[in-house]
């Protein structure tokens, strides 16, 4: 099976980062948005940050 953390299988992730450690900038911005936004509005207000984080994760070859 494909392992996105294995640099031999995934050239997009040459350092072998695990999902928890990839994209710390977009992850932090996304999390801060959800923590600082009322839950009834968070999905809409944080959508762009979520999309940026998903794009970053996919850039490392993770399927999200």
N, C-alpha and C positions, 0 to 999 in steps of 0.2 A: 504493500500500500504506500501511497505517496505521503511523505513526511515533509511538510513545509519548513521544518526546523533543520533539516539535513542539507547542508550546502552542496553536497554531491548530487542530490535530487532536485534542489531548488536554487538555481543561480540568482534568483531575485533576492535571496536572503544569505549572502556570503558569510555573515557572522553567525548564522545559526540561531538568531533571536527567537525566543518563544513569544507567543501572542501577548503575554502579560508585559513584555519588555519592549515590544516594537511600538513605534509611534508615540513616545511619551508626551510630545507637545500637543498633538491632537487629542490624545486621551485625557490629559489634564484639563484642557479647555472644555471638552465635552462634559467631563465630570463636574467641573466648577459651575457650568451652566445649569446642570440639573440640580445641584445643591443650592444654588442661589435663586432659582426660579420656582414659583408656585407650581405644584404638581399638576394643576389643571391647565397650565399654560406651557409647561416644559416641553412637551412633544413638539409643539409648533415653534416655540422660540429657540429651541436647541437643534432643530432639524438640520440646519446647515453645518453645524459643528459635528453632528453625528455623521453626515455624509462625507465630510472631510476626513474623519477618522476611518470610515469604511474604505475610502479611496486609498488612504495611506496603507492600511492593512493589506488590501488587495495588491498594492505595489510591492509588498514583500512576499506575495504568493499565497497569502492566507485566504481561504474561502469563507467569506462572511456575507 
